[in-house]
Amino acid sequence: MLCREQAAQFTEYADAITAKGADLVFIGNGESIWAGGFRDRFAPGQRVLSDPKRDAYWQLKMKKGAKTVWNPKTAAHGARATSKGFIQGRTRGVGFQQGGVLVMGPGDILHYLYRSDEAGDHPDPDEAIAAIPV
Amino acid sequence: MATDSDGTAVRLGDLWAERPVVLVLLRHYG
């Protein structure tokens, strides 16, 4: 549910990201056979990659563990997502792995990195867009 | 290394080689 909310939220900003000369790409940690269906429902028209070995998550030191899911903040995030109409589907990937957002490039230059502290801790897309180099 | 939705392998560094990318790492597809 929370990953659905985040995908839909950033997809709303896809035109703004493109207007600044950047691409928007999603990565999930489920298998690639699930990526297409997820994309069509929650990130239509966007590129959704799969990283089931979680190499990118490890390299970027994204947070993980049961406490990142079972905590009061995530309960509040869940209520927020539910109020927007998002419902929980089957976990297709590693539920205890958190994600984040980065702005990279051109070249190996990191402009922005946000690591989610807990499930549902998502950065404001405007922060990421502001970090895109002009 | 990640894979595209059609199973094609993608080197992440290629995503930002030529232009910036906003990369959103989701939790899972649930």
Backbone of each chain as nested JSON, in Angstrom:
{
  "chains": [
    {"id": "A", "residues": [
      {"number": 1, "name": "MET", "atoms": {"N": [0.827, -1.201, 0.0], "CA": [0.0, 0.0, 0.0], "C": [0.865, 1.256, 0.0]}},
      {"number": 2, "name": "LEU", "atoms": {"N": [1.91, 1.269, 0.866], "CA": [2.76, 2.451, 0.945], "C": [3.636, 2.594, -0.287]}},
      {"number": 3, "name": "CYS", "atoms": {"N": [4.066, 1.459, -0.862], "CA": [4.838, 1.547, -2.1], "C": [3.942, 2.005, -3.254]}},
      {"number": 4, "name": "ARG", "atoms": {"N": [2.692, 1.615, -3.223], "CA": [1.751, 2.083, -4.235], "C": [1.582, 3.593, -4.144]}},
      {"number": 5, "name": "GLU", "atoms": {"N": [1.442, 4.069, -2.909], "CA": [1.272, 5.507, -2.702], "C": [2.483, 6.27, -3.233]}},
      {"number": 6, "name": "GLN", "atoms": {"N": [3.691, 5.775, -2.919], "CA": [4.888, 6.49, -3.35], "C": [5.035, 6.473, -4.87]}},
      {"number": 7, "name": "ALA", "atoms": {"N": [4.741, 5.339, -5.484], "CA": [4.839, 5.261, -6.942], "C": [3.855, 6.231, -7.598]}},
      {"number": 8, "name": "ALA", "atoms": {"N": [2.643, 6.257, -7.096], "CA": [1.641, 7.156, -7.665], "C": [2.026, 8.611, -7.444]}},
      {"number": 9, "name": "GLN", "atoms": {"N": [2.582, 8.896, -6.267], "CA": [2.955, 10.271, -5.945], "C": [4.036, 10.779, -6.896]}},
      {"number": 10, "name": "PHE", "atoms": {"N": [5.092, 10.001, -7.081], "CA": [6.164, 10.46, -7.961], "C": [5.727, 10.465, -9.425]}},
      {"number": 11, "name": "THR", "atoms": {"N": [4.84, 9.559, -9.792], "CA": [4.34, 9.565, -11.166], "C": [3.604, 10.871, -11.464]}},
      {"number": 12, "name": "GLU", "atoms": {"N": [2.942, 11.422, -10.464], "CA": [2.269, 12.716, -10.659], "C": [3.265, 13.809, -11.031]}},
      {"number": 13, "name": "TYR", "atoms": {"N": [4.507, 13.632, -10.626], "CA": [5.542, 14.636, -10.875], "C": [6.399, 14.297, -12.102]}},
      {"number": 14, "name": "ALA", "atoms": {"N": [6.021, 13.294, -12.842], "CA": [6.853, 12.844, -13.969], "C": [7.077, 13.965, -14.983]}},
      {"number": 15, "name": "ASP", "atoms": {"N": [6.045, 14.723, -15.281], "CA": [6.201, 15.801, -16.272], "C": [7.151, 16.879, -15.758]}},
      {"number": 16, "name": "ALA", "atoms": {"N": [7.065, 17.182, -14.47], "CA": [7.952, 18.195, -13.895], "C": [9.403, 17.722, -13.92]}},
      {"number": 17, "name": "ILE", "atoms": {"N": [9.608, 16.442, -13.695], "CA": [10.959, 15.871, -13.733], "C": [11.504, 15.912, -15.152]}},
      {"number": 18, "name": "THR", "atoms": {"N": [10.687, 15.523, -16.104], "CA": [11.104, 15.558, -17.504], "C": [11.406, 16.988, -17.947]}},
      {"number": 19, "name": "ALA", "atoms": {"N": [10.597, 17.935, -17.473], "CA": [10.797, 19.335, -17.852], "C": [12.143, 19.865, -17.386]}},
      {"number": 20, "name": "LYS", "atoms": {"N": [12.695, 19.27, -16.334], "CA": [14.016, 19.686, -15.855], "C": [15.132, 18.872, -16.497]}},
      {"number": 21, "name": "GLY", "atoms": {"N": [14.774, 18.05, -17.478], "CA": [15.79, 17.321, -18.23], "C": [16.225, 16.016, -17.612]}},
      {"number": 22, "name": "ALA", "atoms": {"N": [15.441, 15.507, -16.685], "CA": [15.812, 14.255, -16.006], "C": [14.816, 13.146, -16.356]}},
      {"number": 23, "name": "ASP", "atoms": {"N": [15.217, 11.941, -16.051], "CA": [14.334, 10.782, -16.203], "C": [13.831, 10.363, -14.823]}},
      {"number": 24, "name": "LEU", "atoms": {"N": [12.681, 9.752, -14.804], "CA": [12.134, 9.165, -13.578], "C": [12.154, 7.65, -13.735]}},
      {"number": 25, "name": "VAL", "atoms": {"N": [12.791, 6.972, -12.807], "CA": [12.885, 5.511, -12.855], "C": [12.585, 4.96, -11.459]}},
      {"number": 26, "name": "PHE", "atoms": {"N": [11.799, 3.924, -11.419], "CA": [11.499, 3.238, -10.165], "C": [12.258, 1.915, -10.112]}},
      {"number": 27, "name": "ILE", "atoms": {"N": [12.598, 1.501, -8.911], "CA": [13.16, 0.167, -8.688], "C": [12.382, -0.473, -7.549]}},
      {"number": 28, "name": "GLY", "atoms": {"N": [11.975, -1.698, -7.754], "CA": [11.373, -2.461, -6.683], "C": [12.229, -3.679, -6.39]}},
      {"number": 29, "name": "ASN", "atoms": {"N": [12.061, -4.27, -5.204], "CA": [12.899, -5.434, -4.892], "C": [12.182, -6.766, -5.138]}},
      {"number": 30, "name": "GLY", "atoms": {"N": [11.029, -6.693, -5.8], "CA": [10.358, -7.927, -6.205], "C": [10.903, -8.438, -7.525]}},
      {"number": 31, "name": "GLU", "atoms": {"N": [10.42, -9.587, -7.932], "CA": [10.857, -10.17, -9.205], "C": [10.289, -9.359, -10.38]}},
      {"number": 32, "name": "SER", "atoms": {"N": [10.988, -9.418, -11.512], "CA": [10.59, -8.612, -12.665], "C": [9.212, -8.996, -13.216]}},
      {"number": 33, "name": "ILE", "atoms": {"N": [8.782, -10.226, -12.97], "CA": [7.468, -10.632, -13.489], "C": [6.339, -9.828, -12.84]}},
      {"number": 34, "name": "TRP", "atoms": {"N": [6.617, -9.216, -11.705], "CA": [5.595, -8.413, -11.029], "C": [5.676, -6.933, -11.389]}},
      {"number": 35, "name": "ALA", "atoms": {"N": [6.772, -6.535, -11.981], "CA": [7.003, -5.102, -12.201], "C": [5.998, -4.504, -13.194]}},
      {"number": 36, "name": "GLY", "atoms": {"N": [5.701, -5.237, -14.244], "CA": [4.824, -4.686, -15.27], "C": [3.418, -4.401, -14.744]}},
      {"number": 37, "name": "GLY", "atoms": {"N": [2.882, -5.321, -14.007], "CA": [1.548, -5.127, -13.448], "C": [1.512, -3.982, -12.457]}},
      {"number": 38, "name": "PHE", "atoms": {"N": [2.568, -3.893, -11.646], "CA": [2.654, -2.791, -10.682], "C": [2.726, -1.459, -11.426]}},
      {"number": 39, "name": "ARG", "atoms": {"N": [3.574, -1.421, -12.436], "CA": [3.728, -0.183, -13.227], "C": [2.388, 0.236, -13.831]}},
      {"number": 40, "name": "ASP", "atoms": {"N": [1.701, -0.694, -14.45], "CA": [0.468, -0.342, -15.142], "C": [-0.582, 0.226, -14.193]}},
      {"number": 41, "name": "ARG", "atoms": {"N": [-0.557, -0.241, -12.95], "CA": [-1.575, 0.224, -12.002], "C": [-1.17, 1.494, -11.26]}},
      {"number": 42, "name": "PHE", "atoms": {"N": [0.106, 1.605, -10.914], "CA": [0.489, 2.678, -9.997], "C": [1.537, 3.647, -10.551]}},
      {"number": 43, "name": "ALA", "atoms": {"N": [2.159, 3.308, -11.653], "CA": [3.143, 4.201, -12.26], "C": [3.015, 4.124, -13.779]}},
      {"number": 44, "name": "PRO", "atoms": {"N": [1.817, 4.372, -14.287], "CA": [1.597, 4.184, -15.728], "C": [2.525, 5.057, -16.565]}},
      {"number": 45, "name": "GLY", "atoms": {"N": [3.119, 4.424, -17.563], "CA": [4.01, 5.141, -18.466], "C": [5.426, 5.293, -17.968]}},
      {"number": 46, "name": "GLN", "atoms": {"N": [5.708, 4.802, -16.759], "CA": [7.043, 4.983, -16.185], "C": [7.859, 3.698, -16.306]}},
      {"number": 47, "name": "ARG", "atoms": {"N": [9.15, 3.848, -16.123], "CA": [10.059, 2.697, -16.174], "C": [10.194, 2.122, -14.772]}},
      {"number": 48, "name": "VAL", "atoms": {"N": [9.933, 0.846, -14.646], "CA": [10.028, 0.174, -13.347], "C": [11.004, -0.998, -13.476]}},
      {"number": 49, "name": "LEU", "atoms": {"N": [12.105, -0.911, -12.763], "CA": [13.117, -1.967, -12.768], "C": [12.963, -2.845, -11.536]}},
      {"number": 50, "name": "SER", "atoms": {"N": [13.575, -3.998, -11.599], "CA": [13.54, -4.927, -10.472], "C": [14.949, -5.24, -9.994]}},
      {"number": 51, "name": "ASP", "atoms": {"N": [15.087, -5.302, -8.691], "CA": [16.384, -5.614, -8.076], "C": [16.15, -6.606, -6.937]}},
      {"number": 52, "name": "PRO", "atoms": {"N": [15.757, -7.827, -7.268], "CA": [15.422, -8.779, -6.207], "C": [16.595, -9.174, -5.319]}},
      {"number": 53, "name": "LYS", "atoms": {"N": [17.812, -9.018, -5.808], "CA": [18.983, -9.279, -4.954], "C": [19.289, -8.088, -4.05]}},
      {"number": 54, "name": "ARG", "atoms": {"N": [18.616, -7.0, -4.281], "CA": [18.729, -5.764, -3.495], "C": [20.143, -5.177, -3.518]}},
      {"number": 55, "name": "ASP", "atoms": {"N": [20.831, -5.351, -4.625], "CA": [22.187, -4.793, -4.723], "C": [22.192, -3.283, -4.514]}},
      {"number": 56, "name": "ALA", "atoms": {"N": [21.258, -2.595, -5.183], "CA": [21.221, -1.135, -5.059], "C": [20.871, -0.724, -3.631]}},
      {"number": 57, "name": "TYR", "atoms": {"N": [19.994, -1.466, -3.007], "CA": [19.583, -1.152, -1.633], "C": [20.772, -1.295, -0.675]}},
      {"number": 58, "name": "TRP", "atoms": {"N": [21.563, -2.345, -0.905], "CA": [22.743, -2.569, -0.054], "C": [23.777, -1.485, -0.293]}},
      {"number": 59, "name": "GLN", "atoms": {"N": [24.038, -1.196, -1.555], "CA": [25.074, -0.215, -1.876], "C": [24.726, 1.169, -1.353]}},
      {"number": 60, "name": "LEU", "atoms": {"N": [23.443, 1.476, -1.356], "CA": [23.003, 2.799, -0.895], "C": [22.676, 2.807, 0.599]}},
      {"number": 61, "name": "LYS", "atoms": {"N": [22.903, 1.648, 1.229], "CA": [22.684, 1.538, 2.68], "C": [21.257, 1.916, 3.076]}},
      {"number": 62, "name": "MET", "atoms": {"N": [20.303, 1.441, 2.299], "CA": [18.905, 1.665, 2.652], "C": [18.573, 0.859, 3.905]}},
      {"number": 63, "name": "LYS", "atoms": {"N": [17.685, 1.38, 4.701], "CA": [17.386, 0.776, 5.995], "C": [16.523, -0.465, 5.833]}},
      {"number": 64, "name": "LYS", "atoms": {"N": [16.604, -1.335, 6.841], "CA": [15.841, -2.579, 6.775], "C": [15.631, -3.101, 8.189]}},
      {"number": 65, "name": "GLY", "atoms": {"N": [14.737, -4.049, 8.296], "CA": [14.502, -4.676, 9.593], "C": [13.058, -4.542, 10.028]}},
      {"number": 66, "name": "ALA", "atoms": {"N": [12.679, -5.407, 10.957], "CA": [11.283, -5.439, 11.413], "C": [10.852, -4.116, 12.035]}},
      {"number": 67, "name": "LYS", "atoms": {"N": [11.779, -3.453, 12.733], "CA": [11.409, -2.193, 13.386], "C": [11.103, -1.086, 12.384]}},
      {"number": 68, "name": "THR", "atoms": {"N": [11.533, -1.25, 11.141], "CA": [11.22, -0.231, 10.135], "C": [9.807, -0.41, 9.59]}},
      {"number": 69, "name": "VAL", "atoms": {"N": [9.16, -1.494, 10.002], "CA": [7.781, -1.75, 9.557], "C": [6.807, -1.688, 10.729]}},
      {"number": 70, "name": "TRP", "atoms": {"N": [7.208, -2.335, 11.841], "CA": [6.323, -2.397, 13.004], "C": [6.683, -1.266, 13.959]}},
      {"number": 71, "name": "ASN", "atoms": {"N": [6.107, -0.117, 13.741], "CA": [6.359, 1.059, 14.584], "C": [5.179, 2.018, 14.451]}},
      {"number": 72, "name": "PRO", "atoms": {"N": [5.023, 2.931, 15.386], "CA": [3.874, 3.843, 15.357], "C": [3.836, 4.763, 14.138]}},
      {"number": 73, "name": "LYS", "atoms": {"N": [5.006, 5.181, 13.676], "CA": [5.012, 6.091, 12.518], "C": [4.447, 5.402, 11.278]}},
      {"number": 74, "name": "THR", "atoms": {"N": [4.829, 4.138, 11.082], "CA": [4.312, 3.426, 9.907], "C": [2.805, 3.223, 10.023]}},
      {"number": 75, "name": "ALA", "atoms": {"N": [2.317, 3.018, 11.24], "CA": [0.865, 2.916, 11.41], "C": [0.184, 4.196, 10.949]}},
      {"number": 76, "name": "ALA", "atoms": {"N": [0.776, 5.326, 11.294], "CA": [0.21, 6.609, 10.865], "C": [0.323, 6.78, 9.355]}},
      {"number": 77, "name": "HIS", "atoms": {"N": [1.457, 6.369, 8.795], "CA": [1.609, 6.451, 7.329], "C": [0.564, 5.567, 6.643]}},
      {"number": 78, "name": "GLY", "atoms": {"N": [0.314, 4.411, 7.227], "CA": [-0.682, 3.513, 6.646], "C": [-2.076, 4.131, 6.638]}},
      {"number": 79, "name": "ALA", "atoms": {"N": [-2.399, 4.818, 7.74], "CA": [-3.696, 5.492, 7.808], "C": [-3.79, 6.573, 6.737]}},
      {"number": 80, "name": "ARG", "atoms": {"N": [-2.675, 7.279, 6.543], "CA": [-2.642, 8.326, 5.505], "C": [-2.888, 7.724, 4.123]}},
      {"number": 81, "name": "ALA", "atoms": {"N": [-2.166, 6.652, 3.816], "CA": [-2.307, 6.023, 2.495], "C": [-3.715, 5.464, 2.3]}},
      {"number": 82, "name": "THR", "atoms": {"N": [-4.244, 4.871, 3.351], "CA": [-5.601, 4.326, 3.256], "C": [-6.615, 5.431, 2.985]}},
      {"number": 83, "name": "SER", "atoms": {"N": [-6.414, 6.577, 3.618], "CA": [-7.344, 7.697, 3.412], "C": [-7.324, 8.196, 1.979]}},
      {"number": 84, "name": "LYS", "atoms": {"N": [-6.215, 7.917, 1.278], "CA": [-6.104, 8.313, -0.134], "C": [-6.63, 7.229, -1.069]}},
      {"number": 85, "name": "GLY", "atoms": {"N": [-7.069, 6.118, -0.501], "CA": [-7.643, 5.057, -1.323], "C": [-6.717, 3.914, -1.649]}},
      {"number": 86, "name": "PHE", "atoms": {"N": [-5.499, 3.938, -1.106], "CA": [-4.567, 2.833, -1.379], "C": [-4.834, 1.69, -0.411]}},
      {"number": 87, "name": "ILE", "atoms": {"N": [-4.818, 0.481, -0.92], "CA": [-5.036, -0.689, -0.092], "C": [-3.816, -1.604, -0.182]}},
      {"number": 88, "name": "GLN", "atoms": {"N": [-3.656, -2.442, 0.831], "CA": [-2.501, -3.338, 0.882], "C": [-2.704, -4.533, -0.03]}},
      {"number": 89, "name": "GLY", "atoms": {"N": [-1.72, -4.792, -0.88], "CA": [-1.745, -5.993, -1.709], "C": [-0.779, -7.015, -1.146]}},
      {"number": 90, "name": "ARG", "atoms": {"N": [-0.611, -8.112, -1.844], "CA": [0.366, -9.12, -1.419], "C": [1.762, -8.543, -1.464]}},
      {"number": 91, "name": "THR", "atoms": {"N": [2.572, -8.902, -0.502], "CA": [3.954, -8.431, -0.485], "C": [4.736, -9.171, -1.558]}},
      {"number": 92, "name": "ARG", "atoms": {"N": [5.15, -8.439, -2.573], "CA": [5.91, -9.037, -3.67], "C": [7.306, -8.43, -3.657]}},
      {"number": 93, "name": "GLY", "atoms": {"N": [8.127, -8.987, -2.812], "CA": [9.457, -8.479, -2.571], "C": [9.759, -8.683, -1.096]}},
      {"number": 94, "name": "VAL", "atoms": {"N": [10.71, -7.923, -0.582], "CA": [11.118, -8.059, 0.814], "C": [10.473, -6.94, 1.628]}},
      {"number": 95, "name": "GLY", "atoms": {"N": [9.514, -7.314, 2.447], "CA": [8.732, -6.321, 3.175], "C": [9.506, -5.537, 4.203]}},
      {"number": 96, "name": "PHE", "atoms": {"N": [10.584, -6.111, 4.732], "CA": [11.355, -5.425, 5.767], "C": [12.459, -4.539, 5.187]}},
      {"number": 97, "name": "GLN", "atoms": {"N": [12.505, -4.451, 3.868], "CA": [13.503, -3.594, 3.22], "C": [12.864, -2.246, 2.899]}},
      {"number": 98, "name": "GLN", "atoms": {"N": [13.502, -1.18, 3.355], "CA": [13.023, 0.158, 3.011], "C": [13.78, 0.685, 1.797]}},
      {"number": 99, "name": "GLY", "atoms": {"N": [13.23, 1.71, 1.207], "CA": [13.835, 2.293, 0.013], "C": [14.26, 3.727, 0.241]}},
      {"number": 100, "name": "GLY", "atoms": {"N": [14.177, 4.49, -0.805], "CA": [14.583, 5.89, -0.73], "C": [14.549, 6.51, -2.111]}},
      {"number": 101, "name": "VAL", "atoms": {"N": [15.084, 7.691, -2.189], "CA": [15.084, 8.432, -3.457], "C": [16.449, 9.07, -3.636]}},
      {"number": 102, "name": "LEU", "atoms": {"N": [16.977, 9.007, -4.847], "CA": [18.209, 9.723, -5.14], "C": [18.106, 10.42, -6.477]}},
      {"number": 103, "name": "VAL", "atoms": {"N": [18.913, 11.445, -6.598], "CA": [19.069, 12.142, -7.876], "C": [20.53, 12.017, -8.248]}},
      {"number": 104, "name": "MET", "atoms": {"N": [20.78, 11.406, -9.39], "CA": [22.145, 11.16, -9.859], "C": [22.325, 11.713, -11.265]}},
      {"number": 105, "name": "GLY", "atoms": {"N": [23.555, 12.13, -11.549], "CA": [23.947, 12.404, -12.905], "C": [23.706, 13.826, -13.394]}},
      {"number": 106, "name": "PRO", "atoms": {"N": [24.164, 14.101, -14.621], "CA": [24.858, 13.143, -15.472], "C": [26.244, 12.784, -14.92]}},
      {"number": 107, "name": "GLY", "atoms": {"N": [26.625, 11.541, -15.195], "CA": [27.849, 11.007, -14.607], "C": [27.588, 10.56, -13.182]}},
      {"number": 108, "name": "ASP", "atoms": {"N": [28.621, 10.082, -12.544], "CA": [28.465, 9.508, -11.2], "C": [28.481, 10.585, -10.123]}},
      {"number": 109, "name": "ILE", "atoms": {"N": [27.578, 11.52, -10.244], "CA": [27.493, 12.613, -9.274], "C": [26.153, 12.511, -8.552]}},
      {"number": 110, "name": "LEU", "atoms": {"N": [26.243, 12.39, -7.229], "CA": [25.031, 12.294, -6.416], "C": [24.596, 13.693, -5.98]}},
      {"number": 111, "name": "HIS", "atoms": {"N": [23.373, 14.052, -6.3], "CA": [22.862, 15.376, -5.955], "C": [21.905, 15.335, -4.769]}},
      {"number": 112, "name": "TYR", "atoms": {"N": [21.319, 14.17, -4.547], "CA": [20.287, 14.093, -3.505], "C": [20.136, 12.639, -3.101]}},
      {"number": 113, "name": "LEU", "atoms": {"N": [20.013, 12.414, -1.813], "CA": [19.785, 11.053, -1.325], "C": [18.883, 11.111, -0.102]}},
      {"number": 114, "name": "TYR", "atoms": {"N": [17.827, 10.375, -0.149], "CA": [16.897, 10.278, 0.979], "C": [16.697, 8.807, 1.293]}},
      {"number": 115, "name": "ARG", "atoms": {"N": [17.014, 8.419, 2.515], "CA": [16.79, 7.041, 2.949], "C": [15.562, 7.023, 3.856]}},
      {"number": 116, "name": "SER", "atoms": {"N": [14.585, 6.243, 3.497], "CA": [13.373, 6.161, 4.312], "C": [13.702, 5.53, 5.662]}},
      {"number": 117, "name": "ASP", "atoms": {"N": [13.273, 6.182, 6.741], "CA": [13.505, 5.642, 8.081], "C": [12.589, 4.467, 8.383]}},
      {"number": 118, "name": "GLU", "atoms": {"N": [11.378, 4.541, 7.876], "CA": [10.418, 3.473, 8.126], "C": [9.482, 3.384, 6.931]}},
      {"number": 119, "name": "ALA", "atoms": {"N": [8.727, 2.333, 6.852], "CA": [7.767, 2.17, 5.759], "C": [6.809, 3.351, 5.763]}},
      {"number": 120, "name": "GLY", "atoms": {"N": [6.679, 3.986, 4.62], "CA": [5.794, 5.134, 4.497], "C": [6.476, 6.465, 4.7]}},
      {"number": 121, "name": "ASP", "atoms": {"N": [7.75, 6.449, 5.069], "CA": [8.529, 7.687, 5.196], "C": [9.041, 8.049, 3.809]}},
      {"number": 122, "name": "HIS", "atoms": {"N": [8.331, 8.918, 3.137], "CA": [8.664, 9.276, 1.758], "C": [9.056, 10.751, 1.686]}},
      {"number": 123, "name": "PRO", "atoms": {"N": [10.056, 11.08, 0.908], "CA": [10.419, 12.494, 0.762], "C": [9.402, 13.233, -0.106]}},
      {"number": 124, "name": "ASP", "atoms": {"N": [9.38, 14.53, 0.067], "CA": [8.566, 15.381, -0.8], "C": [9.189, 15.368, -2.197]}},
      {"number": 125, "name": "PRO", "atoms": {"N": [8.445, 15.015, -3.229], "CA": [9.022, 15.011, -4.578], "C": [9.632, 16.351, -4.974]}},
      {"number": 126, "name": "ASP", "atoms": {"N": [9.09, 17.439, -4.447], "CA": [9.644, 18.757, -4.785], "C": [11.097, 18.877, -4.336]}},
      {"number": 127, "name": "GLU", "atoms": {"N": [11.461, 18.211, -3.227], "CA": [12.849, 18.239, -2.766], "C": [13.767, 17.596, -3.795]}},
      {"number": 128, "name": "ALA", "atoms": {"N": [13.333, 16.452, -4.314], "CA": [14.156, 15.75, -5.305], "C": [14.24, 16.555, -6.598]}},
      {"number": 129, "name": "ILE", "atoms": {"N": [13.131, 17.133, -6.999], "CA": [13.131, 17.902, -8.248], "C": [14.04, 19.121, -8.118]}},
      {"number": 130, "name": "ALA", "atoms": {"N": [14.027, 19.735, -6.955], "CA": [14.882, 20.906, -6.74], "C": [16.358, 20.541, -6.827]}},
      {"number": 131, "name": "ALA", "atoms": {"N": [16.682, 19.283, -6.587], "CA": [18.083, 18.846, -6.609], "C": [18.574, 18.482, -8.007]}},
      {"number": 132, "name": "ILE", "atoms": {"N": [17.675, 18.419, -8.961], "CA": [18.098, 18.09, -10.335], "C": [18.961, 19.234, -10.854]}},
      {"number": 133, "name": "PRO", "atoms": {"N": [20.156, 18.93, -11.342], "CA": [21.028, 20.001, -11.822], "C": [20.478, 20.629, -13.099]}},
      {"number": 134, "name": "VAL", "atoms": {"N": [20.725, 21.934, -13.227], "CA": [20.246, 22.622, -14.436], "C": [21.42, 22.991, -15.314]}}
    ]},
    {"id": "B", "residues": [
      {"number": 1, "name": "MET", "atoms": {"N": [23.228, -4.606, -10.696], "CA": [22.505, -4.916, -11.936], "C": [21.03, -5.148, -11.605]}},
      {"number": 2, "name": "ALA", "atoms": {"N": [20.156, -4.503, -12.357], "CA": [18.717, -4.687, -12.188], "C": [18.159, -5.228, -13.498]}},
      {"number": 3, "name": "THR", "atoms": {"N": [16.887, -5.488, -13.516], "CA": [16.275, -5.961, -14.753], "C": [15.071, -5.105, -15.091]}},
      {"number": 4, "name": "ASP", "atoms": {"N": [14.862, -4.899, -16.385], "CA": [13.695, -4.173, -16.855], "C": [12.485, -5.089, -16.741]}},
      {"number": 5, "name": "SER", "atoms": {"N": [11.313, -4.526, -16.945], "CA": [10.101, -5.325, -16.766], "C": [10.005, -6.472, -17.774]}},
      {"number": 6, "name": "ASP", "atoms": {"N": [10.794, -6.412, -18.863], "CA": [10.816, -7.522, -19.814], "C": [11.938, -8.511, -19.505]}},
      {"number": 7, "name": "GLY", "atoms": {"N": [12.643, -8.298, -18.392], "CA": [13.701, -9.212, -17.992], "C": [15.081, -8.833, -18.489]}},
      {"number": 8, "name": "THR", "atoms": {"N": [15.18, -7.757, -19.266], "CA": [16.475, -7.325, -19.776], "C": [17.331, -6.752, -18.653]}},
      {"number": 9, "name": "ALA", "atoms": {"N": [18.605, -7.164, -18.589], "CA": [19.51, -6.662, -17.562], "C": [19.834, -5.192, -17.806]}},
      {"number": 10, "name": "VAL", "atoms": {"N": [19.876, -4.438, -16.73], "CA": [20.141, -3.002, -16.807], "C": [21.245, -2.664, -15.816]}},
      {"number": 11, "name": "ARG", "atoms": {"N": [22.307, -2.05, -16.303], "CA": [23.356, -1.541, -15.399], "C": [22.907, -0.185, -14.887]}},
      {"number": 12, "name": "LEU", "atoms": {"N": [22.795, -0.052, -13.582], "CA": [22.221, 1.17, -13.03], "C": [23.004, 2.416, -13.434]}},
      {"number": 13, "name": "GLY", "atoms": {"N": [24.304, 2.31, -13.515], "CA": [25.112, 3.473, -13.886], "C": [24.769, 4.032, -15.248]}},
      {"number": 14, "name": "ASP", "atoms": {"N": [24.229, 3.167, -16.108], "CA": [23.83, 3.645, -17.434], "C": [22.631, 4.585, -17.357]}},
      {"number": 15, "name": "LEU", "atoms": {"N": [21.867, 4.501, -16.271], "CA": [20.671, 5.338, -16.151], "C": [21.025, 6.813, -16.059]}},
      {"number": 16, "name": "TRP", "atoms": {"N": [22.169, 7.101, -15.435], "CA": [22.532, 8.498, -15.23], "C": [23.812, 8.891, -15.97]}},
      {"number": 17, "name": "ALA", "atoms": {"N": [24.214, 8.089, -16.923], "CA": [25.459, 8.384, -17.643], "C": [25.351, 9.671, -18.461]}},
      {"number": 18, "name": "GLU", "atoms": {"N": [24.218, 9.864, -19.108], "CA": [24.079, 10.98, -20.041], "C": [23.231, 12.122, -19.504]}},
      {"number": 19, "name": "ARG", "atoms": {"N": [22.297, 11.823, -18.63], "CA": [21.389, 12.844, -18.096], "C": [20.967, 12.454, -16.686]}},
      {"number": 20, "name": "PRO", "atoms": {"N": [20.492, 13.427, -15.933], "CA": [20.132, 13.104, -14.553], "C": [18.94, 12.172, -14.465]}},
      {"number": 21, "name": "VAL", "atoms": {"N": [18.865, 11.472, -13.363], "CA": [17.742, 10.579, -13.128], "C": [17.262, 10.75, -11.686]}},
      {"number": 22, "name": "VAL", "atoms": {"N": [15.963, 10.754, -11.531], "CA": [15.351, 10.648, -10.205], "C": [15.013, 9.175, -10.026]}},
      {"number": 23, "name": "LEU", "atoms": {"N": [15.728, 8.534, -9.13], "CA": [15.582, 7.093, -8.935], "C": [14.848, 6.843, -7.623]}},
      {"number": 24, "name": "VAL", "atoms": {"N": [13.707, 6.219, -7.725], "CA": [12.871, 5.953, -6.549], "C": [12.964, 4.472, -6.225]}},
      {"number": 25, "name": "LEU", "atoms": {"N": [13.586, 4.153, -5.098], "CA": [13.671, 2.76, -4.665], "C": [12.453, 2.449, -3.808]}},
      {"number": 26, "name": "LEU", "atoms": {"N": [11.574, 1.656, -4.346], "CA": [10.35, 1.285, -3.656], "C": [10.639, 0.142, -2.691]}},
      {"number": 27, "name": "ARG", "atoms": {"N": [9.706, -0.104, -1.812], "CA": [9.875, -1.223, -0.88], "C": [9.677, -2.542, -1.616]}},
      {"number": 28, "name": "HIS", "atoms": {"N": [8.522, -2.706, -2.193], "CA": [8.216, -3.939, -2.914], "C": [7.036, -3.644, -3.833]}},
      {"number": 29, "name": "TYR", "atoms": {"N": [6.474, -4.645, -4.429], "CA": [5.344, -4.422, -5.342], "C": [4.037, -4.833, -4.679]}},
      {"number": 30, "name": "GLY", "atoms": {"N": [3.816, -4.45, -3.444], "CA": [2.617, -4.914, -2.752], "C": [1.57, -3.847, -2.592]}}
    ]}
  ]
}
